[in-house]
Amino acid sequence: MSMFIRWGIIKMVMIADKDTALPAGARTARSWLTPTDEQQPRPPYREGLAMAIGVFLWMGCYLGLVGVLVPARISQIAPQDKATVVAIMSTVAMIVSTIANIVEGALSDRTRSRFGRRTPWLIFGSVGSCIMILLWGKADTVWAIILCAAVFQIFLNAIVAPLIAVLSDRVAPSHRGMISSLYALGFSAGSYGGQIVAAAFLQVSYRGFMMMALFSLLAGPLAALLLREKSTRDMPVEKLTKQVFIQQFSFPTRDVRDYYLALFGKLSIMTAKYTVTGYQLYILTDYMRLTGASVARYIGMISMILLVTSVVMAIVSGPLTDKLRVRKIPVVIAGLLITVGVMLPSLAPDPRLMLAYALIAGIGMGIFNSVDQALNIEVLPNQRTAAKDLGILNMANNGGQVLGPVYAGIVIGLIGYHAIFWVAAVTALLGVILISLIRKVR
């Protein structure tokens, strides 16, 4: 598998270096306009590689932190109240993330500089995130951990919202499945690879925080180097009237039925996923009664299964949906697989059922991640506010990552660990129903 992925990356770089994504005649001063299928006859692999590397690094750092290192730190500081503390931290982070995603996405849409619209924000987010992670690792009180989590979300979303907007900015409609697959490849590798790396540092956790800080520091600059954004100084910008402000710094309100179905469907599926993933450490220790090295071993195995299945399905699914010209149907199938996967550990407190969950849910997440972003582009109400609107849709990822542990914490407190798997399954099924109601996209 690693040889195949390495060959693929080398091939993409070789193609990108030839700069053949757009014919020479199409490279005009209006470089900020989204290319048409005729202007972009070949997939823009360089942009896809930039998105894949960027999301791999920020997602790896984020889930390595919230999935492994921060819960371990909380269990040291507040062992009796760790589930409650994680729930409070996640709630605060979700609120900050929601606001930051909208504001920073909108500011990115309006940015005019010699380095383009997205690059300044990618650099700002990477440097700020790196600093906050190092401070987070030194936090020695519950409130310091919660404060670091909140400020970290501000910087993280300065990477998230501009990076996903590249799909709308620089990729023609006929290539969005392929480029979404590359994004999903990075997303999946980061989601599970970050936890594998973090699990290796459970006994020396601050070194783990340092490693996650390095991931974050590299995310924006590497993506920006590959994107090579052109200047947007000459790009028109609307005068910031009251009406424009409301349009660009708030949730969209026109032609939004399918947009919000996609948003809440994705939020439900992501919440279901992270209801299990966010409490993975405590599920293994408190529900399945694993101790010592067994915990790290099972986290590593679960993450590896999720990684391999997600990567394989990400490679296959996006290009296939481009050929079949379908988006909604694969996302619905993916949601059903996730529903089944998250339900399995409820059958018994047996860690082998967590491995079965990883296999089935991993296949579902690979399909979902590779096709969902292409679906999102096709339900956008306004291309001029793409970063902001995609940022809101992508907020379902962050929202699910934050809301899932809150959800789980409440259920554990009221009923017990065994109930979170059924609650996650019902939540995922709700997401499937919402996405199936989308009309614009097949």
RODO-2510 file (C-alpha; in nm, 4 decimals, decimal comma):
residues 442
     n   res          X          Y          Z
     1     m     0,0000     0,0000     0,0000
     2     s     0,2754     0,2476     0,0958
     3     m     0,4577     0,1845    -0,2346
     4     f     0,1349     0,2450    -0,4266
     5     i     0,0633     0,5725    -0,2471
     6     r     0,4255     0,6879    -0,2881
     7     w     0,4127     0,6125    -0,6621
     8     g     0,0861     0,8049    -0,6887
     9     i     0,2280     1,1124    -0,5166
    10     i     0,5419     1,1109    -0,7350
    11     k     0,3234     1,0819    -1,0451
    12     m     0,1058     1,3747    -0,9331
    13     v     0,4067     1,5954    -0,8725
    14     m     0,5491     1,5097    -1,2171
    15     i     0,2206     1,5985    -1,3844
    16     a     0,1822     1,9153    -1,1777
    17     d     0,5313     2,0316    -1,2684
    18     k     0,4377     2,0221    -1,6361
    19     d     0,1728     2,2794    -1,5472
    20     t    -0,0790     2,1267    -1,7846
    21     a    -0,3915     2,1687    -1,5782
    22     l    -0,4903     2,4788    -1,7760
    23     p    -0,4049     2,5602    -2,1367
    24     a    -0,1778     2,8595    -2,1771
    25     g    -0,4535     3,0630    -2,3371
    26     a    -0,6712     3,0163    -2,0336
    27     r    -0,4159     3,1659    -1,7954
    28     t    -0,5281     3,5247    -1,7981
    29     a    -0,5193     3,8035    -1,5451
    30     r    -0,8511     3,6681    -1,4167
    31     s    -0,6744     3,3755    -1,2521
    32     w    -0,9214     3,3835    -0,9645
    33     l    -1,2116     3,2634    -1,1825
    34     t    -1,3116     2,8980    -1,1400
    35     p    -1,2003     2,7128    -1,4563
    36     t    -1,4549     2,5459    -1,6822
    37     d    -1,4261     2,1861    -1,8017
    38     e    -1,2986     2,3138    -2,1396
    39     q    -1,0306     2,5316    -1,9783
    40     q    -0,9145     2,2491    -1,7508
    41     p    -0,9103     1,9282    -1,9590
    42     r    -0,6895     1,7430    -1,7097
    43     p    -0,7279     1,7092    -1,3325
    44     p    -0,5275     1,9778    -1,1439
    45     y    -0,3124     1,7345    -0,9487
    46     r    -0,0977     2,0025    -0,7865
    47     e    -0,4016     2,1585    -0,6212
    48     g    -0,5180     1,8122    -0,5166
    49     l    -0,1791     1,7339    -0,3659
    50     a    -0,1798     2,0667    -0,1790
    51     m    -0,5214     1,9913    -0,0316
    52     a    -0,4227     1,6332     0,0571
    53     i    -0,1031     1,7341     0,2369
    54     g    -0,2675     2,0296     0,4111
    55     v    -0,5624     1,8298     0,5445
    56     f    -0,3397     1,5342     0,6387
    57     l    -0,1291     1,7575     0,8607
    58     w    -0,4023     1,9645     1,0271
    59     m    -0,6351     1,6676     1,0746
    60     g    -0,3522     1,4470     1,2025
    61     c    -0,2558     1,7066     1,4572
    62     y    -0,6163     1,7752     1,5616
    63     l    -0,7278     1,4150     1,6140
    64     g    -0,3969     1,3143     1,7659
    65     l    -0,4691     1,5813     2,0253
    66     v    -0,8421     1,5472     2,0955
    67     g    -0,8562     1,1721     2,0371
    68     v    -0,5542     1,0678     2,2432
    69     l    -0,3214     1,3239     2,4031
    70     v    -0,5661     1,5731     2,5555
    71     p    -0,7969     1,3047     2,7069
    72     a    -0,4869     1,1402     2,8551
    73     r    -0,3777     1,4754     3,0002
    74     i    -0,7252     1,5358     3,1432
    75     s    -0,7264     1,1906     3,3048
    76     q    -0,4076     1,2921     3,4889
    77     i    -0,5436     1,6275     3,6071
    78     a    -0,9064     1,5327     3,6838
    79     p    -0,9363     1,1515     3,6859
    80     q    -1,2748     1,1466     3,8609
    81     d    -1,4359     1,4035     3,6307
    82     k    -1,2604     1,3336     3,3016
    83     a    -1,5764     1,2600     3,0979
    84     t    -1,7411     1,5812     3,2195
    85     v    -1,4294     1,7880     3,1499
    86     v    -1,4033     1,6509     2,7943
    87     a    -1,7708     1,7366     2,7385
    88     i    -1,7276     2,0953     2,8669
    89     m    -1,4094     2,1461     2,6647
    90     s    -1,5788     2,0129     2,3525
    91     t    -1,8811     2,2415     2,3984
    92     v    -1,6656     2,5531     2,4342
    93     a    -1,4510     2,4501     2,1375
    94     m    -1,7612     2,3906     1,9230
    95     i    -1,8951     2,7416     1,9904
    96     v    -1,5602     2,9037     1,9112
    97     s    -1,5137     2,6854     1,6027
    98     t    -1,8545     2,7828     1,4635
    99     i    -1,7833     3,1549     1,4895
   100     a    -1,4223     3,1281     1,3699
   101     n    -1,5142     2,9200     1,0654
   102     i    -1,7711     3,1703     0,9405
   103     v    -1,5628     3,4818     1,0104
   104     e    -1,2291     3,3515     0,8819
   105     g    -1,3884     3,1938     0,5754
   106     a    -1,5568     3,5242     0,4900
   107     l    -1,2381     3,7237     0,5513
   108     s    -1,0489     3,4822     0,3269
   109     d    -1,3047     3,5400     0,0480
   110     r    -1,2439     3,9151     0,0803
   111     t    -0,8638     3,9050     0,1163
   112     r    -0,6713     4,0811    -0,1615
   113     s    -0,2927     4,0425    -0,1560
   114     r     0,0071     3,9629    -0,3736
   115     f    -0,0046     3,6125    -0,2224
   116     g    -0,3698     3,5503    -0,3081
   117     r    -0,6783     3,4996    -0,0925
   118     r    -0,5985     3,1758     0,0861
   119     t    -0,2217     3,1745     0,1484
   120     p    -0,2051     3,4488     0,4174
   121     w    -0,4653     3,2670     0,6244
   122     l    -0,2974     2,9283     0,5842
   123     i     0,0293     3,0695     0,7221
   124     f    -0,1449     3,2590     1,0046
   125     g    -0,3365     2,9491     1,1092
   126     s    -0,0326     2,7206     1,1059
   127     v     0,1896     2,9432     1,3173
   128     g    -0,0862     3,0222     1,5679
   129     s    -0,1909     2,6579     1,6005
   130     c     0,1666     2,5484     1,6620
   131     i     0,2082     2,7950     1,9483
   132     m    -0,1238     2,6985     2,1074
   133     i    -0,0468     2,3251     2,0952
   134     l     0,2802     2,3796     2,2812
   135     l     0,0939     2,5810     2,5471
   136     w    -0,1829     2,3181     2,5611
   137     g     0,0692     2,0489     2,6454
   138     k     0,1914     2,2532     2,9439
   139     a    -0,1588     2,3307     3,0789
   140     d    -0,1914     2,1927     3,4318
   141     t    -0,5463     2,2922     3,5276
   142     v    -0,8843     2,2058     3,3801
   143     w    -0,9618     2,5670     3,2898
   144     a    -0,6225     2,6157     3,1229
   145     i    -0,6910     2,3106     2,9050
   146     i    -1,0355     2,4456     2,8096
   147     l    -0,8937     2,7920     2,7297
   148     c    -0,6196     2,6433     2,5103
   149     a    -0,8791     2,4316     2,3276
   150     a    -1,0868     2,7421     2,2519
   151     v    -0,7994     2,9578     2,1238
   152     f    -0,6603     2,6653     1,9246
   153     q    -0,9918     2,6468     1,7329
   154     i    -0,9477     3,0070     1,6160
   155     f    -0,6136     2,9287     1,4541
   156     l    -0,7131     2,5836     1,3280
   157     n    -1,0114     2,7214     1,1368
   158     a    -0,7844     2,9720     0,9639
   159     i    -0,6376     2,6645     0,7906
   160     v    -0,9579     2,4649     0,7474
   161     a    -1,1877     2,7155     0,5731
   162     p    -0,9406     2,8568     0,3136
   163     l    -0,7996     2,5138     0,2260
   164     i    -1,1321     2,3534     0,1363
   165     a    -1,2238     2,6589    -0,0753
   166     v    -0,9486     2,5588    -0,3204
   167     l    -1,1874     2,2924    -0,4538
   168     s    -1,4288     2,5651    -0,5616
   169     d    -1,1598     2,8180    -0,6634
   170     r    -0,9314     2,6058    -0,8791
   171     v    -1,1070     2,2823    -0,9850
   172     a    -1,3456     2,2411    -1,2804
   173     p    -1,6713     2,0501    -1,2129
   174     s    -1,5676     1,7356    -1,4035
   175     h    -1,2579     1,6849    -1,1835
   176     r    -1,4098     1,7481    -0,8411
   177     g    -1,4626     1,3807    -0,7625
   178     m    -1,0967     1,3057    -0,8329
   179     i    -0,9664     1,6019    -0,6308
   180     s    -1,2134     1,5268    -0,3515
   181     s    -1,0621     1,1779    -0,3418
   182     l    -0,7154     1,3236    -0,2935
   183     y    -0,8520     1,5471    -0,0183
   184     a    -1,0192     1,2429     0,1379
   185     l    -0,6933     1,0496     0,1141
   186     g    -0,5214     1,3163     0,3222
   187     f    -0,8225     1,3489     0,5520
   188     s    -0,8326     0,9760     0,6241
   189     a    -0,4574     0,9391     0,6622
   190     g    -0,4531     1,2347     0,9016
   191     s    -0,7577     1,1215     1,0977
   192     y    -0,6115     0,7845     1,1860
   193     g    -0,2409     0,8399     1,1300
   194     g    -0,2402     1,1251     1,3807
   195     q    -0,3873     0,8971     1,6450
   196     i    -0,1333     0,6247     1,5684
   197     v     0,1502     0,8740     1,6163
   198     a    -0,0085     1,0215     1,9302
   199     a    -0,0674     0,6766     2,0836
   200     a     0,3068     0,6122     2,0616
   201     f     0,3604     0,9094     2,2959
   202     l     0,1038     0,8216     2,5650
   203     q     0,3788     0,7556     2,8196
   204     v     0,5679     1,0774     2,7327
   205     s     0,2765     1,2977     2,6342
   206     y     0,4532     1,6353     2,5943
   207     r     0,6687     1,4932     2,3164
   208     g     0,3403     1,3986     2,1513
   209     f     0,2224     1,7592     2,1799
   210     m     0,5493     1,8722     2,0209
   211     m     0,4973     1,6304     1,7309
   212     m     0,1414     1,7565     1,6777
   213     a     0,2719     2,1151     1,6869
   214     l     0,5157     2,0268     1,4078
   215     f     0,2304     1,8808     1,2004
   216     s     0,0382     2,2045     1,2411
   217     l     0,3365     2,4258     1,1626
   218     l     0,3934     2,2469     0,8309
   219     a     0,0279     2,2280     0,7177
   220     g    -0,0252     2,5800     0,5840
   221     p     0,3202     2,6521     0,4362
   222     l     0,3407     2,3208     0,2458
   223     a    -0,0092     2,3650     0,1032
   224     a     0,0689     2,7251     0,0072
   225     l     0,3938     2,6272    -0,1672
   226     l     0,2094     2,3759    -0,3833
   227     l    -0,0847     2,6070    -0,4554
   228     r     0,1357     2,8950    -0,5775
   229     e    -0,1542     3,1372    -0,5606
   230     k    -0,1472     3,4345    -0,7948
   231     s    -0,2000     3,7895    -0,6750
   232     t    -0,5591     3,8933    -0,6079
   233     r    -0,4849     4,2647    -0,5774
   234     d    -0,6818     4,3318    -0,8961
   235     m    -0,9702     4,1037    -0,8021
   236     p    -1,2925     4,3036    -0,7572
   237     v    -1,4267     4,3224    -0,4039
   238     e    -1,7741     4,4352    -0,3063
   239     k    -1,8012     4,7438    -0,0911
   240     l    -1,8809     4,6362     0,2626
   241     t    -2,2342     4,7682     0,2934
   242     k    -2,4757     4,6412     0,5566
   243     q    -2,6339     4,4021     0,3046
   244     v    -2,2964     4,2686     0,1858
   245     f    -2,1806     4,2266     0,5453
   246     i    -2,4881     4,0206     0,6297
   247     q    -2,4439     3,8114     0,3136
   248     q    -2,0726     3,7440     0,3609
   249     f    -2,0523     3,7056     0,7387
   250     s    -2,3632     3,5000     0,8120
   251     f    -2,5349     3,1772     0,7178
   252     p    -2,6751     3,1796     0,3595
   253     t    -3,0505     3,2343     0,3250
   254     r    -3,1344     3,2052    -0,0487
   255     d    -3,1713     2,8828    -0,2474
   256     v    -3,0481     2,6860     0,0525
   257     r    -3,2740     2,3813     0,0929
   258     d    -3,0208     2,1271    -0,0364
   259     y    -2,7342     2,3201     0,1238
   260     y    -2,8779     2,2778     0,4727
   261     l    -2,9783     1,9171     0,4113
   262     a    -2,6130     1,8509     0,3223
   263     l    -2,4960     2,0448     0,6287
   264     f    -2,7138     1,8716     0,8861
   265     g    -2,6787     1,5320     0,7193
   266     k    -2,3018     1,5607     0,7351
   267     l    -2,3156     1,6931     1,0925
   268     s    -2,5230     1,3938     1,2026
   269     i    -2,2883     1,1409     1,0422
   270     m    -1,9764     1,3126     1,1780
   271     t    -2,1299     1,3375     1,5253
   272     a    -2,2036     0,9649     1,5162
   273     k    -1,8480     0,8874     1,4122
   274     y    -1,6879     1,1038     1,6806
   275     t    -1,9273     0,9871     1,9508
   276     v    -1,7221     0,6676     1,9341
   277     t    -1,3847     0,8064     1,8206
   278     g    -1,3817     1,0904     2,0757
   279     y    -1,4236     0,8469     2,3655
   280     q    -1,2135     0,5697     2,2152
   281     l    -0,9570     0,5817     2,4957
   282     y    -1,2188     0,5681     2,7713
   283     i    -1,4234     0,3011     2,5892
   284     l    -1,1185     0,0745     2,5931
   285     t    -1,0205     0,1489     2,9539
   286     d    -1,3549     0,1982     3,1325
   287     y    -1,5988    -0,0101     2,9231
   288     m    -1,3753    -0,2876     2,7892
   289     r    -1,1416    -0,2855     3,0927
   290     l    -0,8115    -0,2825     2,9062
   291     t    -0,5013    -0,1627     3,0901
   292     g    -0,1398    -0,0696     3,0260
   293     a     0,0176    -0,1560     2,6925
   294     s    -0,3037    -0,3209     2,5685
   295     v    -0,4687     0,0207     2,5414
   296     a    -0,1999     0,1653     2,3152
   297     r    -0,1920    -0,1591     2,1133
   298     y    -0,5662    -0,1546     2,0455
   299     i    -0,5694     0,2182     1,9660
   300     g    -0,2924     0,1500     1,7163
   301     m    -0,4768    -0,1456     1,5581
   302     i    -0,8096     0,0391     1,5399
   303     s    -0,6439     0,3430     1,3854
   304     m    -0,4510     0,1307     1,1348
   305     i    -0,7657    -0,0525     1,0192
   306     l    -0,9529     0,2770     0,9854
   307     l    -0,6578     0,4260     0,7987
   308     v    -0,6162     0,1428     0,5463
   309     t    -0,9874     0,1012     0,4708
   310     s    -1,0407     0,4761     0,4400
   311     v    -0,7403     0,5261     0,2132
   312     v    -0,8323     0,2382    -0,0187
   313     m    -1,1929     0,3557    -0,0534
   314     a    -1,0829     0,7177    -0,0987
   315     i    -0,8596     0,6181    -0,3924
   316     v    -1,1405     0,4266    -0,5624
   317     s    -1,4588     0,6214    -0,4854
   318     g    -1,3969     0,9745    -0,6159
   319     p    -1,2830     0,8874    -0,9711
   320     l    -1,5635     0,6299    -0,9949
   321     t    -1,8286     0,8897    -0,9081
   322     d    -1,6827     1,1255    -1,1717
   323     k    -1,7360     0,8533    -1,4328
   324     l    -2,0840     0,7590    -1,3093
   325     r    -2,1758     1,1248    -1,2445
   326     v    -2,3291     1,0488    -0,9070
   327     r    -2,2641     1,2109    -0,5677
   328     k    -2,5627     1,1572    -0,3389
   329     i    -2,6028     0,7787    -0,3756
   330     p    -2,2447     0,6919    -0,2646
   331     v    -2,2757     0,9277     0,0338
   332     v    -2,5984     0,7542     0,1406
   333     i    -2,4336     0,4098     0,1117
   334     a    -2,1384     0,5369     0,3145
   335     g    -2,3697     0,6641     0,5868
   336     l    -2,5391     0,3247     0,6148
   337     l    -2,2026     0,1502     0,6554
   338     i    -2,1070     0,3945     0,9311
   339     t    -2,4426     0,3284     1,1012
   340     v    -2,3735    -0,0453     1,1129
   341     g    -2,0107     0,0021     1,2182
   342     v    -2,0731     0,2270     1,5199
   343     m    -2,3471    -0,0066     1,6460
   344     l    -2,1299    -0,3206     1,6686
   345     p    -1,9429    -0,2510     1,9991
   346     s    -2,2785    -0,2352     2,1804
   347     l    -2,3114    -0,6136     2,1456
   348     a    -2,0455    -0,6880     2,4111
   349     p    -1,7528    -0,5168     2,5915
   350     d    -1,5074    -0,7043     2,3696
   351     p    -1,2220    -0,5047     2,2099
   352     r    -1,2445    -0,7268     1,9009
   353     l    -1,5785    -0,5613     1,8248
   354     m    -1,3935    -0,2292     1,8137
   355     l    -1,1790    -0,3822     1,5384
   356     a    -1,4966    -0,4855     1,3512
   357     y    -1,6298    -0,1313     1,3961
   358     a    -1,3062     0,0032     1,2493
   359     l    -1,3335    -0,2206     0,9417
   360     i    -1,6961    -0,1436     0,8494
   361     a    -1,7036     0,2225     0,9555
   362     g    -1,3636     0,2741     0,7899
   363     i    -1,4987     0,1604     0,4526
   364     g    -1,7951     0,3940     0,4989
   365     m    -1,5774     0,6890     0,5977
   366     g    -1,3478     0,6344     0,2994
   367     i    -1,6433     0,6572     0,0597
   368     f    -1,8005     0,9458     0,2507
   369     n    -1,4871     1,1598     0,2695
   370     s    -1,4003     1,1131    -0,0977
   371     v    -1,7430     1,2062    -0,2371
   372     d    -1,8942     1,4397     0,0213
   373     q    -1,6796     1,7425    -0,0688
   374     a    -1,7810     1,7151    -0,4360
   375     l    -2,1443     1,6957    -0,3229
   376     n    -2,0938     2,0070    -0,1105
   377     i    -1,9648     2,2102    -0,4062
   378     e    -2,2754     2,1232    -0,6074
   379     v    -2,5177     2,2490    -0,3410
   380     l    -2,3436     2,5844    -0,2803
   381     p    -2,5928     2,8730    -0,3028
   382     n    -2,3312     3,1347    -0,4090
   383     q    -1,9858     3,0767    -0,5629
   384     r    -1,8692     3,4261    -0,4579
   385     t    -1,8853     3,3269    -0,0921
   386     a    -1,7429     2,9782    -0,1450
   387     a    -1,4878     2,9791     0,1394
   388     k    -1,7428     3,0998     0,3912
   389     d    -2,0185     2,8640     0,2733
   390     l    -1,7836     2,5660     0,2388
   391     g    -1,6399     2,6604     0,5760
   392     i    -1,9874     2,6319     0,7252
   393     l    -2,0354     2,2927     0,5585
   394     n    -1,6916     2,1840     0,6727
   395     m    -1,7921     2,3037     1,0175
   396     a    -1,9960     1,9834     1,0261
   397     n    -1,6610     1,7999     1,0462
   398     n    -1,5369     2,0166     1,3310
   399     g    -1,8834     2,0301     1,4836
   400     g    -1,9054     1,6514     1,4780
   401     q    -1,5583     1,6208     1,6295
   402     v    -1,6659     1,8524     1,9098
   403     l    -2,0335     1,7560     1,9461
   404     g    -1,9664     1,3804     1,9425
   405     p    -1,7783     1,3774     2,2755
   406     v    -2,0406     1,6088     2,4311
   407     y    -2,3133     1,3752     2,3135
   408     a    -2,1215     1,0733     2,4435
   409     g    -2,0500     1,2380     2,7786
   410     i    -2,4195     1,3047     2,8387
   411     v    -2,5221     0,9508     2,7402
   412     i    -2,2485     0,7913     2,9535
   413     g    -2,3523     1,0017     3,2527
   414     l    -2,7217     0,9163     3,2181
   415     i    -2,7137     0,5543     3,0967
   416     g    -2,3628     0,4145     3,0579
   417     y    -2,1006     0,3337     2,7960
   418     h    -2,3019     0,0596     2,6247
   419     a    -2,5687     0,3121     2,5154
   420     i    -2,3427     0,5452     2,3171
   421     f    -2,3139     0,2983     2,0295
   422     w    -2,6902     0,2783     1,9720
   423     v    -2,7234     0,6549     2,0043
   424     a    -2,4424     0,6968     1,7489
   425     a    -2,6151     0,4545     1,5094
   426     v    -2,9475     0,6406     1,5285
   427     t    -2,7674     0,9724     1,4732
   428     a    -2,5860     0,8386     1,1646
   429     l    -2,9131     0,7034     1,0252
   430     l    -3,0714     1,0482     1,0661
   431     g    -2,7863     1,1907     0,8567
   432     v    -2,8495     0,9323     0,5849
   433     i    -3,2173     1,0320     0,5688
   434     l    -3,1349     1,4038     0,5426
   435     i    -2,8825     1,3546     0,2606
   436     s    -3,1223     1,1284     0,0702
   437     l    -3,3692     1,4215     0,0555
   438     i    -3,1296     1,6396    -0,1521
   439     r    -3,2839     1,7130    -0,4939
   440     k    -3,0201     1,8992    -0,6993
   441     v    -2,7642     1,6204    -0,6985
   442     r    -2,8045     1,2590    -0,8070
***
